[in-house]
Amino acid sequence: MPVKRGEDSRGPYYRWGKTGKKYRYTAGNEGSAKRAKAKATLQGRAAQKKAPDSGAKPKRSEQRRGSRKNKPGSAAGTRGGIKISAETEDALKRKVAAHNEENPGAGKRATLGRLKAVFRRGAGAFSTSHSPKVKSRNQWAMARVNAFLYLLAKGRPRNSKYTTDNDLLPKGHPRRPKNG
């Protein structure tokens, strides 16, 4: 995100991105403008240092290639025979029941098969990359399930870049791919 120059009713300013603090300067004063721009640049550098590295590579011990339980492609559809622990399956069943009670409309209903597929994909994605804040594979996978349920209920994802599970959406959902 670059430093942006703007102007509002209080005068001209520089800031980092769209929502950073506004560093004001006196119009026509080059020194004042340079100082304001330098402060906004420093703010941006500080913000970038604080942000977690979303492209963090997992530790070697966390990486998995394949599974003895689940065959390749088992998370491709909602009917794949996905095997997960009984505890996780119970948690997913509770999520299905709670979601369907709150969202009875067509195109918004969740099924256990869909959530298992999303969970399996999330567990696999943990091996590729994950945030350092996420401590376990199950936590990463369950967060992906929650994101999918939000997408089902609201018709749009919280994060516009989340499109990887759209093929699992039910017929009639606005985000479901036409060819899927």
Summary of the structure (lengths in Angstrom):
residues: 180
radius of gyration: 22.5
end to end distance: 35.3
largest distance: 69.0
contacts: 474
relative contact order: 0.10
helix: 44%
strand: 8%
